[in-house]
Amino acid sequence: MHTLTTRFVRVGNSRGLRIPKAVIEQLGFGSEVEIAVLEDSLVIRPAGRRRSGWEQKFLEMAAHGDDSLLDGHTATEWEKDDWEW
């Protein structure tokens, strides 16, 4: 593990950290990152893809017969008036 020392910079009323481009590229950071506080450490990691893994989970649900709607369709007045079924 390499250790890098840097200083906080002012960003309006907040503070920011400058992360060298080489580190950003090495870690695969995009425009968003996840930040977590673990005990006395700040962990910054690439943001996970939203809904990552959902397709696999839906397939697993279907395989177990756990993919039916929990409530029936309840048509609104708007749907009754404006849609042809």
C-alpha positions as CSV (number, residue, x, y, z in Angstrom):
1,M,0.0,0.0,0.0
2,H,1.3,3.4,-0.9
3,T,0.7,6.4,1.4
4,L,0.1,9.8,0.0
5,T,0.0,13.0,2.0
6,T,-2.2,15.9,0.7
7,R,-3.8,19.0,2.1
8,F,-7.4,20.0,2.2
9,V,-8.4,22.8,-0.2
10,R,-11.4,25.2,0.3
11,V,-14.4,24.6,-1.9
12,G,-16.9,27.2,-0.9
13,N,-17.8,26.5,2.7
14,S,-16.6,22.9,2.4
15,R,-13.2,21.3,2.1
16,G,-11.9,19.1,-0.8
17,L,-9.0,16.8,-1.4
18,R,-6.9,16.8,-4.6
19,I,-6.3,13.3,-5.8
20,P,-3.6,12.8,-8.4
21,K,-4.7,11.9,-11.9
22,A,-2.6,8.7,-11.8
23,V,-4.4,7.5,-8.7
24,I,-7.8,8.3,-10.2
25,E,-7.0,6.3,-13.3
26,Q,-5.5,3.4,-11.4
27,L,-8.6,3.1,-9.3
28,G,-11.0,3.6,-12.2
29,F,-12.8,6.5,-10.7
30,G,-15.4,8.1,-12.9
31,S,-17.3,11.3,-12.1
32,E,-18.9,9.8,-9.0
33,V,-17.4,8.0,-6.0
34,E,-18.7,6.4,-2.9
35,I,-17.4,7.7,0.4
36,A,-17.6,5.7,3.6
37,V,-16.4,6.4,7.2
38,L,-15.0,3.3,8.8
39,E,-13.8,3.9,12.4
40,D,-11.1,6.5,12.0
41,S,-10.7,6.2,8.2
42,L,-12.2,7.7,5.1
43,V,-12.7,5.2,2.3
44,I,-13.2,6.5,-1.2
45,R,-14.1,3.9,-3.9
46,P,-15.6,4.0,-7.4
47,A,-19.3,4.4,-7.3
48,G,-21.1,1.1,-8.0
49,R,-23.3,0.9,-11.1
50,R,-26.8,1.6,-10.1
51,R,-29.0,-1.4,-10.2
52,S,-26.0,-3.6,-10.7
53,G,-26.9,-7.2,-10.2
54,W,-30.6,-6.6,-10.4
55,E,-31.1,-8.7,-13.5
56,Q,-29.5,-11.8,-11.8
57,K,-31.6,-11.3,-8.7
58,F,-34.8,-11.1,-10.8
59,L,-33.9,-14.3,-12.5
60,E,-33.3,-16.0,-9.2
61,M,-36.7,-14.7,-7.9
62,A,-38.4,-16.1,-11.0
63,A,-36.7,-19.5,-10.6
64,H,-38.1,-19.7,-7.0
65,G,-41.5,-18.5,-8.1
66,D,-41.1,-15.3,-6.1
67,D,-41.8,-12.9,-8.9
68,S,-45.5,-12.2,-8.7
69,L,-47.0,-8.8,-7.9
70,L,-47.9,-8.4,-4.2
71,D,-50.9,-6.2,-4.9
72,G,-53.2,-6.4,-7.8
73,H,-53.5,-3.7,-10.5
74,T,-55.7,-0.8,-9.3
75,A,-56.8,1.3,-12.1
76,T,-57.1,5.0,-11.5
77,E,-60.0,7.1,-12.7
78,W,-57.6,8.6,-15.2
79,E,-56.7,5.2,-16.6
80,K,-60.3,4.2,-16.8
81,D,-61.3,7.3,-18.7
82,D,-58.3,7.8,-21.0
83,W,-57.0,4.4,-21.9
84,E,-58.5,1.7,-24.0
85,W,-57.9,-1.8,-22.6
